[in-house]
């Protein structure tokens, strides 16, 4: 029953995508959509093929993924660390609240140029920028997770003779995992946005640089090729995260894979 | 039956309510619990039963007075107690067997021995086949059973239970009460049960302590002389009914008092809001 439904969904998906690209292509060929502005799927495929075949894409791809991944990792670790620390100490959390909210309220994109100023034209500025963005997402989620740990469970485990360290590793951290995963999921896209925006502002490599270059040269196909690659990166990372969720959240009625 | 395992001396506890008033929860409580004894604490709702239990278990400090466990003052949390709360406190991200192993894990017992102890308890309580299940896959009664053997697994010298079965249907309750009676007969562990269900208290206990309405203190103590080993069928015995009637009469006086208090304060707040 379930399997059949899944197959239906897959067929429908393929049909919808096929319809979309086909009408785009036809529109481009008949002149209903001006290929100068909108390109067409066949041109994008040609451009993508060229980019990968010549190998020109790889340095750019690697730099952008590097920025994103290092930013993600640093943001994830520091976000969990600070979230847990503030979750443990309410006084400290309340004292820091205005500072954190103030920092959070700043639209990060607006201060992206500052990061270039501080950390230079290289990869560092983009990493730090992605880091800051991911940090807030993970931090807020972890903190909320720490605040919502079930007091009955804490009591019970304390009464069972747990010290604070074991309470942390056996109760607090595991209960935060779903929250951290939510933060991480939101972070995937944001980290990529951060590296691309950083590259827009100042860079000579990276997918963001390629987009900017393409649009300056009026190469719509190039811009859309890169956009396609970006979307593929996020989709792939998201499906990896889904695997991780299935592993970590086996105990959740919803997430368990259908049998 | 041995020495006085827990000695409660003149304990008082108050709380500050949201509107800043002082509410006395417990007043001048004095009693003791002997080793190997099964004690129940009953009383009208809101009389401070749970507060008392948390103090006995060392989860809460009294404002004055002291609790001695094995003649030692409860200062830090006593590490050889089991505490079973009303709420479901299983770690929902752990399987049944991992939940039962928790207390042993906290005591750094190696995984082989942990597994053996947990497996043994699981089999003895009819949970075989559910070792790898997660709490959300269990019924309410099974969850309680897991919570109970989780407490037994690390062999605490005393087990505190706070209305553990209040959310269950009657049949499941009877079954779990029989489990407890059975395990008590086998292990002769000291157990302290807080409940609002008189018949549960009488069926399980050696002694029932009746608390007054708030501020709670011990009103009377009933020694339950019913023969052991018991099962929950003891409820059908005529002596049982006599004891039940006795305690019931006392308890209903306290329940009425606590209801009147509620009405009083309700009237007070009403007249206050009228004048304002």
HADDOCK unambig.tbl for C-alpha pairs under 7 A between the chains (distance, minus, plus):
assign (segid A and resid 152 and name CA) (segid B and resid 87 and name CA) 6.63 0.50 0.50
assign (segid A and resid 152 and name CA) (segid B and resid 89 and name CA) 5.66 0.50 0.50
assign (segid A and resid 153 and name CA) (segid B and resid 89 and name CA) 4.61 0.50 0.50
assign (segid A and resid 153 and name CA) (segid B and resid 90 and name CA) 6.81 0.50 0.50
assign (segid A and resid 153 and name CA) (segid B and resid 91 and name CA) 7.00 0.50 0.50
assign (segid A and resid 156 and name CA) (segid B and resid 83 and name CA) 6.06 0.50 0.50
assign (segid A and resid 156 and name CA) (segid B and resid 84 and name CA) 6.81 0.50 0.50
assign (segid A and resid 156 and name CA) (segid B and resid 89 and name CA) 6.63 0.50 0.50
assign (segid A and resid 159 and name CA) (segid B and resid 79 and name CA) 6.95 0.50 0.50
assign (segid A and resid 159 and name CA) (segid B and resid 81 and name CA) 6.46 0.50 0.50
assign (segid A and resid 159 and name CA) (segid B and resid 82 and name CA) 6.33 0.50 0.50
assign (segid A and resid 159 and name CA) (segid B and resid 83 and name CA) 5.95 0.50 0.50
assign (segid A and resid 160 and name CA) (segid B and resid 79 and name CA) 6.67 0.50 0.50
assign (segid A and resid 160 and name CA) (segid B and resid 81 and name CA) 6.59 0.50 0.50
assign (segid A and resid 160 and name CA) (segid B and resid 82 and name CA) 5.92 0.50 0.50
assign (segid A and resid 160 and name CA) (segid B and resid 103 and name CA) 5.80 0.50 0.50
assign (segid A and resid 161 and name CA) (segid B and resid 79 and name CA) 4.65 0.50 0.50
assign (segid A and resid 161 and name CA) (segid B and resid 106 and name CA) 6.87 0.50 0.50
assign (segid A and resid 162 and name CA) (segid B and resid 106 and name CA) 5.85 0.50 0.50
assign (segid A and resid 251 and name CA) (segid B and resid 92 and name CA) 6.57 0.50 0.50
assign (segid A and resid 251 and name CA) (segid B and resid 93 and name CA) 5.13 0.50 0.50
assign (segid A and resid 251 and name CA) (segid B and resid 134 and name CA) 5.67 0.50 0.50
assign (segid A and resid 253 and name CA) (segid B and resid 136 and name CA) 6.80 0.50 0.50
